[in-house]
Amino acid sequence: MKKILLFLTFFIYIIFPFTIYADTLLPLTPSMGIFTRDLYMGMMNNPDVAYLQEFLRDRELYNGPISGNFLSQTKQALINFQEKENIMPSSGYFGPKTRSRVNARIGGVAVLSREEQIALLQSQIKMLQAQLANLIAQQQATSSLTPTPALVPSAPTATTTPVLSPSPTPPLELIASTTPVIPVAELRITGTTTKSFPDVATSPLKLGDITISNTTDHIISFSQIELDLYDAMNSTANRNKTVLLKLRNGTTTFDNVISNTDFTINNDPPRLGEEIRRQVKVSFPQSIQPGQTYISSLWVEGLDYVVNGSWRIQMLTVFINESTAVQGGFTFLLTK
């Protein structure tokens, strides 16, 4: 029974407060000696930036004020640190690579996110609850074996020693849930739309949305997108006609136009069951920030009535400022 009381005391005073104050779990800020957030040019009055300035000053890379303002002097000091540590690219952006190296230099450790901290505490609580239930069951089993004093003398009876079962092992899925999931750093492009040709000529006609996710620690700048266009349209009105491909900074006609590209539809119609493949490059002067998800849209103006058939527009490649691998792509299909 003393074991149970001791365990309950530990549970109530040590573990239980974490469940009550789960919304105020330790944020693991630089005041504890480690960085957990990305920092970048333009941040103002930020305590993390001030801590970074102190770190760079201690290494004689920064001699400006400890202001918490991420300006050009702080950025250059960070670039010097990245070059010294062979962190590529040395862009002055304080992302996961640089943060991990700085934390290692100040004795930091790997940091779990807020959600992962909560999941870890919850799993530990469940295991403690299971062990508590096991202790209570053992105590009840021991109590049931204690003989009740008899009113008349009786022959002594043998006392059976209870067999104690081992503490339950937490399920595999519970153990797996405490392992931090590290996001993959990549540039991913997605977009799939299938729609019918309109019953009347419509201009502009939206082809589909393009979603670009940058989970790297640096800015990625685009210049062009090359498209494959597969023509299987039955439409005399569109033969040898020049249409306008439009990229918009958003998903509606109210959003700004990024670029306009002329495209002339093939003069000869495709054979039955075949597609005519053409290629075109459209201008896309956009920069995607680290951690940003950006949505654009592709439209066509001047497309005439289509009797039946299909027109498929598919991303072939993108032109960017570095060698980052591009994952995914987009495909838009008009059919009737």
C-alpha positions in Angstrom: 0.0 0.0 0.0 2.9 2.4 0.7 4.1 1.8 -2.8 0.7 2.9 -4.2 0.6 6.0 -2.0 4.1 6.9 -3.1 3.3 6.4 -6.7 0.1 8.5 -6.5 2.1 11.3 -4.8 4.6 11.2 -7.6 1.8 11.2 -10.2 -0.2 14.1 -8.7 2.7 16.4 -7.9 5.1 15.7 -10.7 3.2 14.4 -13.8 -0.4 15.8 -13.4 0.6 19.5 -13.6 1.9 18.9 -17.1 -1.5 17.7 -18.2 -3.2 20.7 -16.6 -0.8 23.2 -18.1 -0.2 21.5 -21.5 -1.1 24.8 -23.2 1.9 26.4 -21.5 4.6 23.8 -22.2 8.1 25.0 -22.2 8.7 26.8 -25.5 12.4 26.0 -25.3 13.5 29.5 -26.2 17.0 30.8 -26.3 16.8 31.7 -22.6 17.2 27.9 -22.1 20.3 27.9 -24.3 19.0 26.7 -27.7 17.3 28.1 -30.8 14.0 26.7 -32.1 12.8 29.2 -34.7 13.9 30.5 -38.1 15.3 34.0 -38.1 15.6 36.3 -41.1 16.2 39.8 -42.4 13.7 42.4 -41.3 12.7 40.9 -37.9 12.5 43.7 -35.2 12.7 43.7 -31.4 13.0 39.9 -31.4 14.6 38.3 -28.3 15.8 35.4 -30.4 17.6 37.8 -32.7 19.2 39.5 -29.7 20.4 36.1 -28.5 21.8 35.4 -31.9 23.6 38.7 -31.9 25.2 37.8 -28.5 26.3 34.4 -29.9 27.9 36.1 -33.0 29.5 38.8 -30.8 31.0 36.1 -28.5 32.7 34.7 -31.6 34.0 38.1 -32.7 31.8 38.0 -35.8 29.4 40.9 -34.8 30.3 44.2 -33.1 26.9 46.0 -33.4 24.3 46.6 -30.7 22.3 43.8 -29.1 19.1 45.3 -30.3 17.0 42.3 -31.5 16.7 43.9 -34.9 17.8 41.6 -37.8 19.4 44.1 -40.2 22.3 44.2 -42.6 25.0 44.0 -40.0 23.5 41.0 -38.3 22.9 39.3 -41.7 26.6 39.8 -42.7 27.8 38.4 -39.4 25.6 35.4 -39.9 26.9 34.9 -43.4 30.5 35.0 -42.0 29.5 32.3 -39.5 27.9 30.2 -42.3 31.0 30.5 -44.5 33.3 29.6 -41.5 31.1 26.5 -40.8 30.8 25.5 -44.5 27.0 25.9 -44.4 25.7 26.2 -47.9 24.1 28.3 -49.2 25.7 31.1 -47.0 22.7 33.4 -47.5 22.3 35.0 -44.1 19.1 33.2 -43.4 18.9 31.5 -40.0 17.2 28.2 -40.9 17.3 24.5 -39.7 20.9 23.9 -40.9 22.4 26.9 -39.3 20.2 26.6 -36.2 21.4 23.0 -35.6 25.0 24.1 -35.9 24.6 27.0 -33.6 22.8 24.8 -31.0 25.7 22.3 -31.2 28.2 25.1 -30.5 26.3 26.3 -27.4 25.7 22.8 -26.1 22.1 22.6 -27.3 20.2 19.4 -28.0 17.6 18.3 -30.5 14.3 20.0 -29.8 10.8 18.5 -30.0 8.0 20.7 -31.2 5.1 21.7 -28.9 2.9 19.0 -30.3 5.6 16.4 -29.9 6.2 17.4 -26.3 2.5 17.0 -25.5 2.4 13.6 -27.3 5.5 12.5 -25.3 4.0 13.5 -22.0 0.7 11.9 -22.8 2.4 8.6 -23.6 4.4 8.7 -20.4 1.2 9.4 -18.4 -0.6 6.4 -20.1 2.4 4.1 -19.2 2.3 5.4 -15.6 -1.4 4.9 -15.4 -1.0 1.3 -16.6 1.7 0.6 -14.0 -0.5 2.2 -11.3 -3.4 -0.1 -12.3 -1.0 -3.1 -12.1 0.2 -2.1 -8.6 -3.4 -1.8 -7.4 -4.2 -5.2 -8.9 -1.2 -6.7 -7.1 -2.2 -5.1 -3.8 -5.8 -6.4 -4.1 -4.5 -9.9 -4.9 -2.2 -9.8 -1.8 -5.1 -8.5 0.4 -7.4 -11.3 -0.8 -4.9 -13.9 0.3 -4.6 -12.6 3.9 -6.5 -15.0 6.2 -9.4 -13.7 8.3 -9.0 -14.4 12.0 -11.2 -17.4 13.0 -13.5 -17.5 16.0 -12.5 -21.1 16.8 -9.1 -22.8 16.6 -8.4 -24.3 13.2 -5.6 -26.1 11.6 -3.0 -23.8 10.0 -3.4 -23.4 6.3 -0.6 -22.9 3.7 -0.1 -19.4 2.4 0.1 -19.1 -1.3 2.6 -16.6 -2.7 1.1 -14.6 -5.5 2.7 -14.6 -8.9 3.5 -11.0 -9.9 2.8 -10.2 -13.5 5.4 -8.0 -15.3 4.6 -4.4 -16.0 2.8 -3.9 -19.2 4.8 -3.0 -22.3 3.5 0.1 -24.0 2.1 -0.6 -27.5 4.4 -0.1 -30.5 2.3 2.7 -31.9 2.6 4.6 -28.6 6.4 4.3 -28.7 6.5 5.4 -32.3 4.4 8.5 -31.5 7.2 9.9 -29.3 9.7 9.9 -32.2 10.1 13.3 -33.7 9.2 13.5 -37.4 11.7 15.6 -39.3 10.1 17.3 -42.4 11.8 16.7 -45.7 13.5 19.8 -47.2 12.3 20.1 -50.8 10.6 22.2 -53.5 7.3 20.5 -54.4 4.9 21.6 -57.1 1.3 20.2 -57.3 -1.9 20.8 -59.3 -4.3 18.5 -61.0 -7.6 19.7 -62.6 -9.9 18.0 -65.1 -12.9 19.9 -66.4 -15.2 20.0 -69.4 -14.9 22.5 -72.3 -17.6 25.1 -71.8 -20.7 24.9 -74.0 -20.0 28.3 -75.4 -16.7 30.1 -76.0 -15.5 31.5 -72.6 -12.6 34.0 -72.1 -10.7 34.0 -69.9 -10.9 30.3 -69.1 -9.2 29.0 -66.0 -7.1 25.9 -66.6 -6.1 25.2 -63.0 -4.2 26.2 -59.8 -0.5 25.6 -59.2 0.7 25.1 -55.6 4.4 25.5 -54.8 5.8 24.5 -51.3 9.3 25.5 -50.3 10.4 23.5 -47.2 14.1 24.3 -47.7 16.0 26.8 -45.6 16.6 29.3 -48.5 14.8 31.4 -51.0 14.1 29.8 -54.4 13.7 32.1 -57.4 11.9 31.1 -60.6 12.3 32.5 -64.1 10.3 30.3 -66.4 8.0 27.3 -66.6 8.1 25.0 -69.7 4.8 23.4 -70.6 3.8 20.4 -72.8 0.5 21.0 -74.6 -1.2 17.9 -76.0 -3.9 18.9 -78.6 -6.7 16.4 -79.5 -9.4 19.0 -80.0 -12.1 18.8 -82.6 -12.4 22.5 -83.3 -12.0 24.1 -86.7 -12.4 27.6 -85.1 -9.2 27.2 -83.1 -6.9 25.9 -85.9 -3.9 28.3 -86.4 -5.4 30.6 -83.8 -3.2 32.5 -81.3 -4.4 32.4 -77.8 -3.0 34.0 -74.6 -1.7 31.9 -71.7 -1.9 33.9 -68.4 -0.2 33.2 -65.1 -1.9 35.0 -62.1 -0.6 35.7 -58.6 -3.6 34.0 -57.0 -6.6 31.9 -58.1 -9.1 34.5 -59.4 -9.5 37.0 -62.2 -9.1 39.7 -59.6 -5.5 38.7 -58.9 -2.6 40.4 -60.6 -1.2 38.9 -63.8 2.3 37.7 -63.5 2.9 37.1 -67.3 1.3 36.8 -70.7 2.5 34.3 -73.3 1.2 33.9 -76.9 0.6 30.4 -78.1 -0.5 29.5 -81.6 -2.6 26.3 -81.9 -1.6 23.8 -84.6 -3.0 24.5 -88.0 -3.6 20.8 -88.9 -6.1 18.8 -86.8 -4.9 15.7 -85.0 -5.6 12.3 -86.4 -8.4 10.3 -84.7 -7.0 8.9 -81.4 -3.8 10.9 -81.5 -2.5 14.1 -79.9 -0.3 16.8 -81.3 2.4 17.7 -78.8 3.7 21.3 -78.7 5.9 23.1 -76.1 5.9 26.6 -74.8 7.9 28.5 -72.1 5.9 31.0 -69.9 7.6 33.7 -67.8 7.4 33.1 -64.1 9.5 35.8 -62.2 8.6 34.7 -58.7 10.6 34.1 -55.5 9.4 31.6 -52.9 10.5 32.2 -49.3 11.7 29.4 -47.0 8.7 27.6 -45.4 6.3 29.4 -47.8 3.4 27.7 -49.7 2.5 29.8 -52.8 -0.5 29.4 -55.1 -0.7 30.7 -58.7 -3.1 29.9 -61.5 -3.0 29.3 -65.3 -5.6 30.8 -67.6 -6.2 31.0 -71.4 -7.8 33.9 -73.3 -9.2 33.7 -76.8 -9.9 30.0 -77.0 -12.9 29.4 -79.3 -15.7 26.8 -79.1 -14.6 23.1 -79.0 -16.9 20.5 -80.4 -15.3 17.6 -78.6 -11.9 16.0 -77.8 -9.3 17.1 -75.3 -6.5 19.6 -74.5 -3.9 18.6 -71.9 -1.5 21.1 -70.4 1.3 19.6 -68.4 4.4 21.0 -66.6 7.6 19.8 -68.3 10.3 21.6 -66.2 10.9 24.8 -64.3 13.9 27.1 -64.4 15.2 28.2 -60.9 18.3 29.9 -59.6 19.9 26.7 -58.2 20.2 22.9 -58.4 17.4 22.1 -55.9 15.5 19.0 -57.0 11.9 19.8 -58.0 9.3 17.2 -56.8 5.9 16.7 -58.4 4.3 18.8 -61.2 0.9 19.8 -62.5 -1.5 18.6 -65.2 -4.7 20.4 -66.4 -7.1 18.6 -68.7 -10.0 20.0 -70.8 -12.2 17.4 -72.3 -15.6 16.8 -73.9 
